[in-house]
Every structure is written in structure tokens, then in C-alpha cells.
Amino acid sequence: MVDLLSSKSSSGDLCINLARQLLQRNEWGLAMRAVERGFAKGRLSDPDEAVALLQDICQRLGIEREALALTLPVTERV
């Protein structure tokens, strides 16, 4: 249900919430895709939290920090 709502939402917040749920279920790859969709949609209410979530997912997947910077929109890069 959340994935359906997140696909129809104009902001990326629901995608970020979906990513949190997927991460709790150890669905790291799906969580990464959900976070990326959230950043692509933009208008995040807490972009710093979304970046922290993305960093956590990348760490679990073994993705280097340099690669992480390439996945973030220019305005969100750490």
C-alpha cells in the first residue's frame, strides 16, 4: 500500500518512509531504490534524515562514500 501511495505522491517523503520499512525488513536493495526515488521526486521535509538513511543503506550494501556522493542530487551532497 505504501509503495502505491509513494508512487502517486508529489513529494519524496513517502518514498523515504517506504525505504525505512524496507530497511527494517533487510530489503537493502529495494530500500536503496526507494530512497533514490525519494530524492528524484524532491521536496523532502527532512533531507538530512534522508541522506543519513541513504548512508546507512550504502554502508550495509558495502558501497563506498565516493559512490554515495554520485547518487545524491547536487543540493543534497554531503
N, C-alpha and C positions, 0 to 999 in steps of 0.2 A: 504494500500500500504506500509506504513512504517513497519507494522508487518511482511510483506513478505520480505522486504529488510533486516530487522533486523535479521530474521531467517537465512538468507544466508550470512550475514556479518561475517568476521572472528574476528572483534573486538566487544566489548560490547557497543560501543558508540551509535549505532543506537537503541539498546535496552533502553539505558538511555534516549534518545530523545523520544522514544515511551512512556516511563514511565512519562515523563514530560507532554506529551499531554494527557495521561490518567488521570493524577492528575488534570489537568485543567478541565476535564470533570467529576470530582468527582468519577472516577472509581478507588478507592483506592486499592482494592484487585488486580485488573488487573495491576495497576501501580507497586505494590509490586512484582508481578511475573515478570514483565518486568525488574525491577531493579535487581532482583535475577539472571535472565538470563544474564544481562549485566555483573555482577560480575563473573558469571560462565565462560563466554567467555573470560573475561580478556582484557588485552591491552587497558585499558581505557585511553583516552587522559587527563582527569581530574578526577582522582579517588576521590579527596576531595569533588568535587561537587557531585559526585555520592553518596558518603557517606552522605552528607548533604540532598540530595533528599530522600535517604532511611530513614534518621532520621525523616524528615518531614512526610513521609508516615506512619511510625510507630507511630508517635505522633497522627496523625489523626485516626489511627486504634486502638489506646489505647494499643499498645504493649510496654512493659517495656523496659528500656535501657539494662538490662541484657539479655533479649531475643534478642534484636537487635545485641548484640555482637556475639551471636551464629550464626546469619545469614551471618555475614561478613567473607570473606576469611581471613586467618591469617594475610596477609600483609596489609589488609585494616582496621583492628580493631582499634577503637578509644579508 
